[in-house]
Amino acid sequence: MRTTRWLGMAFTVSLLAASAGCAREPQVQPATPAPPAPPPAPPAPPPPPPDADADGVIDDGTDKCVAEKEDNLPPDAKDGCKSTDPDGDGLVADADKCPNEGEVKNNYKDDDGCPDAPRVVVDRNEVKLNEKVAFVAGKADLDPASQELLANIAQVIKENPQIEFVEVAAYSEKVGNDAATVTLTKKRADAVVKALISLGVEKNRMRSAGYGAHCAFDAGETEEAKEKNRRVEIKIMRFEGKDTGVELACAAAVTKGLKPAGVPATAPKGAAKGSDPKPVDAKPAAAATKPADAKPVDAKPAAAATKPAEAKPADAAKPAEAKPAAAATKPADAKPAEAKPAETKPASVK
């Protein structure tokens, strides 16, 4: 009995000791997994293509000017160079007088690189002037500044024999005595015709007319309007043997007795056809010197003299032509024109 009891107690004690030992035994924690390795770094980008002047055009043969920045202007905006023709008109460097404005191709100064209109062109039934014929203020004397323009007008008429007869008409702004302005404009037109004859234009291809202020180009009263109204117009009355029927003067002038006459009998008719009329370049330096030549050459009355039949009617017919002008202008001229307007009007008329 005792033996059994002692065995039970020993067993109990051993159990308690075992449990006490287990309680003290440290518990093993599971190991924390290592963080995943970072992904490998991407490869470095390739170096930019070489562009020494940083103009965006790479130096691989595309940039023709590696030390000069591209300016993105024509004719080639991607060649890496500054443009030699910024306006793209085909004229480069010093040849282009207007590098930022394109040349206007119109057979007039087409090699200077500038947008320009010829001074004188043949436009339908008119020898059109893109520049004004200038006169001394209040007088019929031509301003020397118009010498080149007159040389251009003469050149156009001479180079176009199909322009057989023209009327050179002068106009004025509305100022002073009406008869005086008519007289002044007639004298101014006479001065232009005389200058053209001295430059070699045949006398029987032209006539002069003065319409005063009756045919205003601009009805305004501003200085700009007055400047527009002071003008010279050259209308073609006969072209290639046919009368053009171009409108001359205006109704207001006709009511004042300034009705234009028809083409005189002395005018050429049926001249040889010329080429298409072309504008004339303003290079009267040579033309300006030709008045000296023109007179000896004008001694071409030899040519005129060979046409006695025409020469005489010319003199005979002129009175008839002169009369309309005289008839229209002189009545008022006789008294008012000389008396007052000569001083009142010229002072204002330019």
Order of alpha helices (4+ residues) and beta strands (2+ residues): alpha-beta-beta-alpha-beta-alpha-beta-alpha-beta-beta-alpha-alpha-alpha-alpha-alpha
